[in-house]
Amino acid sequence: MPISSLPSPYGIGTLGKEAYKFADFLAAGGQSCWQILPAGPTSYGDSPYQSFSSFAGNPYFIDLDTLAGQGLLERSEFEALNWGDDPEYVDYGLMYKTRYPVLHKACSRLLAQDRPDFAAFCQEQKDWLEDYALFMALKDQHGGASWFTWPEELRLRLPAALEKAQTELAGEIAFWKAVQYLFFGQWNAWKKYVNALGISIIGDLPIYVSGDSADVWANPDQFQLDEKGLPTEVAGCPPDGFSADGQLWGNPLFNWERMKEDGYSWWLRRISFQFKLYDTLRIDHFRGFDSYYAIPYGDKTARNGRWKPGPGIAFFKAVNKALGKKDIIAEDLGFLTPSVKKLLRDSGYPGMKVLEFAFDSRDGDNDYLPHRYPTHCVVYAGTHDNDTIQGWMASAPKKDVSFAKAYLRLTKREGYHWGMMRSAWASPADLAVMQFQDLLGLGLEARMNIPSTLGNNWKWRALPGSFDEKLAKRLYRDMSVYQRLPKAGKSKK
């Protein structure tokens, strides 16, 4: 359940009362984990996988009612504004126009106060916050344009130009720091509440960062950039049975040789920071650590890419040595070579199984069929990149649907969605994670993302009252039947 998908009268889900109510619902339903999407500030395409920072929090998630309760806003300053006319979908264009003026008012009041806790926050987070706040202030100054298009002295971070910008933009820099202070104050209070209920939060770490981000701008030596600061090659996936042109993600690629030389310090800071936000971390596109697909910068498709070696197990050994053994899930979906499978085994992380992939009639030897699961894995009916169960049943090839019905003993009376979820809970997998849309039995209209498309993704929201006592009781009953209730004093898995 993404934070953005929670109900809210202000256009998008927040860390307010509905986030607490959903945690109560999970506890009543016998759940032990709540998985969310990346929580950073979104950029191009509104995707949480394209963020302006690997460290910053999403300003849209700051709850306005909470700010009013703290005396930082008057209700008249936000309650009567236009937050959209469809409570089931986020209007990101409207969010951009409406949310920031309100946050400016709250932050101006915050900054007018003598707040030692704000000063302490800025000091504690300065390693990333200084660059991020300056980056965002400069971005506003340049009309939101990508930093690749900024004047050369700013693009290449010449000291004199940065010093001048810090002086001229001091007010905006302070604003962006204040926004992060408000976000993390609400986040930490919410996480404390969720954890106290015995529920762990599963976060999501995109392997790549957005090119138009403070991460790349402030750390150019960590990425494959030319002398002008532009990428030489970018990330994506090769053509396959689902996409003739492949997927062109466009993210800058890591300079793994340079990263290895300094002990992967940037990555260690990134992962360490994520574990302050989350209890468990799902690492996206795990296969990219074994080998990654590099596409020439400027190409319009992924056809001309080539595979290059990634850092391999040495990277994860460095993580374990520096941070200790962390609770990590490897997103190992897609075509897996023997070397990727070996990397997963050597890392010791559980991989993922997706039920909607199990019934492909073109694949007679399918490791996604539940009877083939190891215990050391995490099963999903579908992820945010897949259709909902009901959407899949309506759109998948008839042979695949017939196979699923026969294998899972699905019936309309029970509900196809409940039958597929039941099969996941009955599987040997240590952990089972379902999309909330599937608990509601929603169709294609509730799909979160269709990869390689723009304009209609990341928008779905739950309606008020959709997580109620009746649904919690049904969940709890199934958790009891399949012995998935949390055990006191034991791992949440």
Phi, psi and omega per residue, in radians:
M1 nan 1.782 3.128
P2 -1.104 2.606 3.068
I3 -0.997 -0.717 -3.108
S4 -1.072 -0.404 -3.061
S5 -1.555 -0.049 3.104
L6 -1.228 2.650 3.057
P7 -1.124 2.624 3.104
S8 -2.995 2.503 3.084
P9 -1.356 -0.018 -3.017
Y10 -2.007 0.598 2.907
G11 1.563 -0.334 -3.103
I12 -2.762 2.675 3.102
G13 -1.142 2.574 -3.102
T14 -2.357 -3.106 3.101
L15 -1.548 0.529 -3.131
G16 -1.610 -2.658 -2.964
K17 -1.078 -0.580 -3.140
E18 -1.183 -0.524 3.077
A19 -1.166 -0.619 3.096
Y20 -1.294 -0.682 3.120
K21 -1.135 -0.645 3.123
F22 -1.173 -0.647 3.067
A23 -1.082 -0.720 3.082
D24 -1.084 -0.705 3.100
F25 -1.064 -0.773 3.134
L26 -1.076 -0.750 3.135
A27 -1.106 -0.759 3.131
A28 -1.138 -0.493 -3.137
G29 -1.537 0.130 3.104
G30 1.268 0.478 -3.120
Q31 -1.598 2.674 -3.132
S32 -2.045 -0.190 -3.080
C33 -2.452 2.635 3.016
W34 -2.283 1.948 3.127
Q35 -1.683 2.370 3.138
I36 -2.177 2.972 3.024
L37 -1.466 2.918 3.069
P38 -0.882 2.452 -2.988
A39 -1.861 0.347 -3.125
G40 -1.454 2.942 3.092
P41 -1.166 2.220 -3.045
T42 -1.462 2.621 3.139
S43 -2.118 -2.198 -3.029
Y44 -0.997 2.242 3.092
G45 1.350 0.058 3.104
D46 1.115 0.289 -3.089
S47 -1.405 2.314 3.045
P48 -1.171 -0.163 3.073
Y49 -1.624 0.031 3.048
Q50 -2.217 1.535 -3.018
S51 -1.959 2.696 3.072
F52 -1.270 -0.187 -3.113
S53 -2.839 2.519 3.036
S54 -1.401 -0.173 -3.019
F55 -1.996 -0.580 -3.050
A56 -1.270 2.747 3.072
G57 -1.726 2.790 -3.081
N58 -1.328 2.042 -3.138
P59 -1.020 -0.489 -3.126
Y60 -1.134 -0.396 -3.094
F61 -1.431 -0.121 3.106
I62 -1.216 2.182 -3.058
D63 -1.438 2.197 -3.065
L64 -1.296 -0.616 3.084
D65 -1.056 -0.685 3.110
T66 -1.118 -0.718 3.111
L67 -1.112 -0.663 3.090
A68 -1.112 -0.698 3.110
G69 -1.134 -0.422 3.119
Q70 -1.577 0.015 3.140
G71 1.391 0.235 -3.126
L72 -1.606 -0.239 3.089
L73 -2.430 2.637 2.905
E74 -1.658 2.455 -3.095
R75 -1.047 -0.539 3.125
S76 -1.150 -0.272 -3.115
E77 -1.457 -0.168 -3.128
F78 -2.479 -0.440 -3.039
E79 -1.167 -0.602 -3.054
A80 -1.581 0.009 -3.121
L81 -1.302 2.792 3.101
N82 -1.406 1.929 3.134
W83 -1.866 0.236 3.141
G84 1.880 2.747 -3.078
D85 -1.947 0.166 3.125
D86 -2.245 1.822 -3.076
P87 -1.207 -0.129 -3.128
E88 -1.650 -0.082 -3.085
Y89 -2.487 2.561 3.085
V90 -1.512 2.312 3.004
D91 -1.762 1.665 -3.026
Y92 -1.185 -0.582 3.088
G93 -1.078 -0.730 3.101
L94 -1.191 -0.662 3.098
M95 -1.020 -0.780 -3.097
Y96 -1.089 -0.705 -3.095
K97 -1.319 -0.581 -2.973
T98 -1.707 -0.686 -2.981
R99 -1.238 -0.741 -3.025
Y100 -1.158 -0.702 3.052
P101 -1.020 -0.637 3.103
V102 -1.173 -0.763 3.129
L103 -1.131 -0.589 3.084
H104 -1.049 -0.709 3.122
K105 -1.126 -0.776 -3.141
A106 -1.121 -0.742 -3.089
C107 -1.244 -0.570 3.101
S108 -1.106 -0.652 3.095
R109 -1.232 -0.683 3.102
L110 -1.075 -0.811 -3.069
L111 -1.237 -0.344 3.111
A112 -1.386 -0.194 -3.120
Q113 -1.663 2.746 3.019
D114 -1.533 1.755 -3.026
R115 -2.075 1.608 3.105
P116 -1.001 -0.549 -3.137
D117 -1.190 -0.584 3.073
F118 -1.185 -0.757 3.110
A119 -1.090 -0.682 3.128
A120 -1.153 -0.700 3.105
F121 -1.056 -0.820 -3.123
C122 -1.078 -0.638 3.129
Q123 -1.233 -0.757 -3.108
E124 -1.146 -0.580 -3.046
Q125 -1.818 0.218 -2.980
K126 -1.078 -0.463 -3.106
D127 -0.995 -0.583 3.096
W128 -1.998 -0.509 -2.999
L129 -1.179 -0.665 -3.130
E130 -1.061 -0.851 -3.139
D131 -1.161 -0.710 -3.107
Y132 -1.123 -0.823 -3.099
A133 -1.115 -0.710 3.093
L134 -1.156 -0.733 3.124
F135 -1.025 -0.830 -3.105
M136 -1.187 -0.657 3.103
A137 -1.121 -0.743 3.087
L138 -1.142 -0.661 3.135
K139 -1.097 -0.758 3.079
D140 -1.094 -0.720 -3.136
Q141 -1.060 -0.533 -3.113
H142 -1.783 0.479 3.020
G143 1.159 0.446 3.135
G144 1.449 0.060 -3.094
A145 -1.160 2.613 3.078
S146 -1.019 2.533 -3.128
W147 -1.125 -0.328 3.081
F148 -1.070 -0.384 -3.094
T149 -1.757 -0.015 -3.114
W150 -1.200 2.863 3.034
P151 -0.962 2.585 -3.017
E152 -0.960 -0.681 -3.078
E153 -1.148 -0.494 3.072
L154 -1.492 -0.672 3.135
R155 -1.058 -0.700 -3.115
L156 -1.655 0.109 3.032
R157 1.008 0.832 3.070
L158 -1.180 2.307 -3.001
P159 -0.917 -0.757 -3.113
A160 -1.102 -0.695 -3.135
A161 -1.182 -0.696 3.116
L162 -1.160 -0.712 -3.139
E163 -1.114 -0.725 3.108
K164 -1.099 -0.758 -3.131
A165 -1.130 -0.704 -3.141
Q166 -1.090 -0.584 3.109
T167 -1.310 -0.852 -3.074
E168 -1.183 -0.574 -3.033
L169 -1.883 0.418 -3.054
A170 -0.979 -0.693 -3.136
G171 -1.137 -0.785 3.134
E172 -1.206 -0.631 3.092
I173 -1.073 -0.756 3.109
A174 -1.093 -0.660 3.105
F175 -1.043 -0.844 -3.084
W176 -1.172 -0.531 3.042
K177 -1.199 -0.717 -3.135
A178 -1.128 -0.670 3.093
V179 -1.025 -0.772 -3.139
Q180 -1.189 -0.622 3.065
Y181 -1.053 -0.764 3.132
L182 -1.161 -0.738 3.132
F183 -1.044 -0.917 -3.036
F184 -1.230 -0.468 3.027
G185 -1.103 -0.780 3.119
Q186 -1.240 -0.678 -3.136
W187 -1.081 -0.844 -3.077
N188 -1.118 -0.643 3.097
A189 -1.170 -0.741 3.115
W190 -1.139 -0.788 -3.133
K191 -1.083 -0.709 3.118
K192 -1.046 -0.714 3.134
Y193 -1.161 -0.806 -3.122
V194 -1.088 -0.823 3.141
N195 -1.087 -0.626 3.141
A196 -1.124 -0.403 3.075
L197 -1.440 0.001 -3.109
G198 1.478 0.340 -3.102
I199 -1.943 2.256 3.081
S200 -1.680 2.614 -3.118
I201 -1.762 2.169 3.084
I202 -1.700 2.034 3.093
G203 -1.656 3.076 -3.059
D204 -2.331 2.107 -3.114
L205 -1.897 1.874 3.051
P206 -1.087 2.406 3.126
I207 -1.127 -0.705 -3.088
Y208 -1.761 2.817 3.040
V209 -1.980 2.788 3.126
S210 -1.171 2.477 3.061
G211 -1.074 -0.693 3.128
D212 -1.538 1.272 -3.081
S213 -2.527 2.769 3.051
A214 -1.124 -0.495 -3.133
D215 -1.036 -0.877 -3.088
V216 -1.301 -0.758 -3.117
W217 -1.043 -0.711 -3.059
A218 -1.547 -0.236 -3.089
N219 -2.334 0.958 -3.021
P220 -1.081 -0.489 -3.123
D221 -1.200 -0.263 -3.127
Q222 -1.496 -0.065 -3.043
F223 -2.225 2.833 -3.139
Q224 -1.472 1.491 -3.134
L225 -2.093 2.713 3.089
D226 -1.575 -3.043 -3.057
E227 -1.167 -0.293 3.091
K228 -1.610 -0.011 -3.127
G229 1.515 0.178 -3.140
L230 -1.694 2.603 3.126
P231 -1.104 2.552 3.020
T232 -1.565 -0.694 3.043
E233 -2.454 2.784 -3.094
V234 -2.289 2.951 -3.016
A235 -1.507 2.786 3.070
G236 2.979 -2.899 3.111
C237 -2.267 2.588 -3.104
P238 -1.289 2.886 3.050
P239 -0.997 2.532 3.094
D240 -2.606 -2.920 -3.104
G241 -1.137 -0.313 -3.109
F242 -1.722 -0.385 -3.077
S243 -2.543 1.955 -3.083
A244 -1.155 -0.483 -3.130
D245 -1.734 -0.001 -3.051
G246 1.299 -2.956 3.118
Q247 -2.067 2.152 3.113
L248 -1.782 1.696 -3.110
W249 -1.374 -0.649 3.064
G250 1.526 -0.002 -3.132
N251 -1.244 2.507 3.009
P252 -1.070 2.590 3.130
L253 -1.616 2.672 -3.139
F254 -1.318 2.559 2.997
N255 -1.564 1.437 -2.994
W256 -1.087 -0.585 3.112
E257 -1.113 -0.784 3.110
R258 -1.128 -0.710 3.140
M259 -1.110 -0.683 3.129
K260 -1.114 -0.667 -3.118
E261 -1.038 -0.654 -3.133
D262 -1.769 0.387 3.047
G263 1.249 0.466 3.134
Y264 1.009 0.679 -3.015
S265 -1.070 -0.708 3.133
W266 -1.087 -0.766 3.119
W267 -1.125 -0.708 -3.125
L268 -1.123 -0.684 3.072
R269 -1.131 -0.709 -3.129
R270 -1.107 -0.860 -3.103
I271 -1.195 -0.723 3.109
S272 -1.021 -0.729 3.135
F273 -1.137 -0.702 -3.129
Q274 -1.068 -0.606 -3.129
F275 -1.351 -0.064 2.924
K276 -1.449 -0.409 3.134
L277 -1.592 -0.637 -2.995
Y278 -2.173 2.829 3.070
D279 -1.636 -0.589 3.102
T280 -2.275 2.587 -3.089
L281 -2.220 2.151 3.020
R282 -1.600 2.080 3.140
I283 -1.620 2.032 -3.072
D284 -1.255 2.549 3.033
H285 0.927 0.974 -3.097
F286 -0.996 -0.590 -3.080
R287 -1.093 -0.363 3.123
G288 -1.142 -0.291 3.072
F289 -1.427 -0.318 3.057
D290 -1.531 -0.919 3.033
S291 -2.674 2.622 -3.086
Y292 -2.261 2.679 -3.074
Y293 -1.667 2.122 -3.069
A294 -1.956 2.154 -3.086
I295 -1.972 2.298 3.128
P296 -0.926 2.315 3.131
Y297 -1.080 2.292 -3.125
G298 1.775 -0.299 3.085
D299 -1.128 2.612 -3.118
K300 -1.617 -0.268 3.077
T301 -2.347 3.087 -3.139
A302 -1.669 0.173 -3.026
R303 -1.090 -0.584 -3.011
N304 -1.666 0.279 3.140
G305 -1.301 2.985 3.104
R306 -2.554 2.681 3.138
W307 -1.487 2.420 3.079
K308 -2.273 2.657 -3.110
P309 -1.250 2.397 3.051
G310 -1.574 -2.971 -3.059
P311 -1.326 -0.359 3.096
G312 1.213 -2.772 -3.024
I313 -1.153 -0.394 3.119
A314 -1.014 -0.615 3.130
F315 -1.113 -0.827 -3.082
F316 -1.257 -0.497 3.027
K317 -1.148 -0.665 3.104
A318 -1.148 -0.678 3.102
V319 -1.097 -0.827 -3.121
N320 -1.117 -0.681 -3.119
K321 -1.157 -0.704 -3.064
A322 -1.441 -0.655 -2.986
L323 -1.966 -0.143 -3.028
G324 1.459 2.995 -3.119
K325 -1.242 2.047 -3.090
K326 -1.824 2.755 -3.132
D327 -1.461 1.672 -3.014
I328 -2.152 2.431 3.012
I329 -1.919 2.309 -3.138
A330 -1.667 2.101 3.044
E331 -1.399 1.613 -3.021
D332 -1.870 0.659 -3.103
L333 -1.442 2.878 -3.134
G334 1.669 -2.956 -3.138
F335 -1.285 2.105 -3.071
L336 -1.937 2.095 3.080
T337 -1.361 2.864 3.069
P338 -0.968 -0.603 -3.123
S339 -1.225 -0.571 3.075
V340 -1.179 -0.752 3.122
K341 -1.088 -0.676 3.103
K342 -1.147 -0.726 3.122
L343 -1.060 -0.711 3.105
L344 -1.090 -0.788 3.123
R345 -1.086 -0.781 -3.085
D346 -1.171 -0.557 -3.138
S347 -1.254 -0.526 -3.101
G348 1.459 0.030 -3.106
Y349 -1.415 2.582 3.010
P350 -1.269 2.472 3.044
G351 -1.626 -3.043 -3.074
M352 -1.999 2.553 3.026
K353 -2.190 2.331 -3.117
V354 -2.090 2.060 -3.065
L355 -1.072 -0.607 -3.120
E356 -1.148 -0.282 3.082
F357 -1.542 -0.122 -2.956
A358 -1.358 -0.326 -2.919
F359 -1.999 0.421 3.095
D360 -1.149 1.992 -3.070
S361 -1.171 -0.216 3.113
R362 -1.450 -0.184 -3.047
D363 -2.091 1.844 -3.122
G364 -1.492 -0.078 -3.080
D365 -2.267 1.306 -2.882
N366 -1.831 2.048 -3.126
D367 -1.326 -0.077 3.118
Y368 -1.553 -0.057 3.047
L369 -1.239 2.270 -2.997
P370 -0.957 -0.566 -3.101
H371 -1.204 -0.161 -3.134
R372 -1.785 -0.001 -3.074
Y373 -1.216 2.459 2.852
P374 -1.356 2.890 3.061
T375 -1.232 -0.549 -3.049
H376 -1.471 1.243 3.110
C377 -2.798 2.979 3.094
V378 -2.115 2.211 -3.102
V379 -1.836 2.419 3.047
Y380 -2.186 2.546 2.923
A381 -1.199 -0.800 3.028
G382 -2.777 2.771 3.102
T383 -1.785 -3.064 3.111
H384 -1.072 -0.345 3.137
D385 -1.552 -0.063 -3.122
N386 -1.881 2.880 3.023
D387 -1.212 2.865 2.975
T388 -1.178 2.920 -3.141
I389 -1.050 -0.836 -3.126
Q390 -1.152 -0.618 3.076
G391 -1.135 -0.710 3.126
W392 -1.143 -0.741 3.139
M393 -1.066 -0.558 -3.100
A394 -1.468 -0.366 -2.992
S395 -2.060 -0.323 -3.111
A396 -1.211 2.752 3.078
P397 -0.929 2.493 -3.058
K398 -1.001 -0.650 3.125
K399 -1.078 -0.714 -3.122
D400 -1.160 -0.735 -3.138
V401 -1.144 -0.729 3.118
S402 -1.090 -0.735 3.102
F403 -1.074 -0.780 -3.141
A404 -1.076 -0.759 -3.141
K405 -1.080 -0.730 -3.130
A406 -1.235 -0.807 -3.078
Y407 -1.166 -0.740 -3.061
L408 -1.639 -0.049 -3.105
R409 0.989 0.864 -3.093
L410 -1.396 2.465 3.089
T411 -2.356 2.609 3.081
K412 -1.116 -0.595 -3.070
R413 -1.077 -0.791 3.103
E414 -1.265 -0.585 -3.016
G415 1.792 2.143 -3.106
Y416 -0.985 -0.640 -3.114
H417 -1.161 -0.715 3.121
W418 -1.197 -0.623 3.134
G419 -1.133 -0.730 -3.138
M420 -1.229 -0.704 3.103
M421 -1.135 -0.710 3.100
R422 -1.007 -0.708 -3.134
S423 -1.151 -0.610 3.076
A424 -1.177 -0.761 3.132
W425 -1.145 -0.520 -3.140
A426 -1.434 -0.158 -3.080
S427 -1.291 2.929 3.121
P428 -1.286 -0.161 -3.038
A429 -0.984 2.367 -3.138
D430 -1.053 -0.598 -3.081
L431 -2.362 2.432 3.091
A432 -2.198 2.240 -3.095
V433 -2.181 2.218 -3.141
M434 -2.012 2.625 2.986
Q435 -1.300 2.449 3.137
F436 -1.090 -0.541 3.083
Q437 -0.979 -0.596 -3.127
D438 -1.302 -0.549 3.033
L439 -1.088 -0.539 -3.138
L440 -1.533 -0.168 -3.139
G441 1.236 0.578 -3.107
L442 -1.462 2.810 -3.077
G443 -1.824 -2.674 -3.068
L444 -0.956 -0.551 -3.101
E445 -1.075 -0.307 -3.105
A446 -1.850 0.158 3.122
R447 -1.148 2.397 -3.052
M448 -1.438 -0.681 -3.052
N449 -2.658 2.392 2.944
I450 -1.977 1.857 -3.062
P451 -0.919 2.566 3.103
S452 1.190 0.354 3.038
T453 -2.214 2.737 3.141
L454 -2.248 2.628 2.959
G455 1.870 -0.504 -3.077
N456 -2.229 0.324 -3.089
N457 -1.785 2.843 3.026
W458 1.119 0.379 -2.997
K459 -1.807 -0.410 -2.953
W460 -1.082 2.474 3.078
R461 -2.365 2.572 3.060
A462 -1.380 2.540 3.100
L463 -1.410 2.660 3.069
P464 -0.969 2.421 3.114
G465 1.476 0.019 -3.066
S466 -1.309 -0.413 3.027
F467 -1.832 1.667 -3.026
D468 -2.022 3.132 -3.067
E469 -1.129 -0.662 -3.135
K470 -1.078 -0.789 3.131
L471 -1.161 -0.687 3.116
A472 -1.081 -0.723 -3.138
K473 -1.124 -0.704 3.123
R474 -1.146 -0.722 3.085
L475 -1.054 -0.818 -3.101
Y476 -1.057 -0.702 3.131
R477 -1.066 -0.777 3.138
D478 -1.202 -0.630 3.081
M479 -1.094 -0.648 3.127
S480 -1.194 -0.776 -3.130
V481 -1.050 -0.747 -3.061
Y482 -1.705 0.279 3.030
Q483 0.953 0.779 3.113
R484 -1.955 0.230 3.081
L485 -1.208 2.517 3.112
P486 -1.044 2.497 3.108
K487 -1.865 2.225 -3.100
A488 -1.015 2.279 3.080
G489 1.403 -0.030 -3.124
K490 -1.863 2.951 3.052
S491 -0.992 2.533 3.138
K492 -1.124 -0.188 3.110
K493 -1.600 nan nan
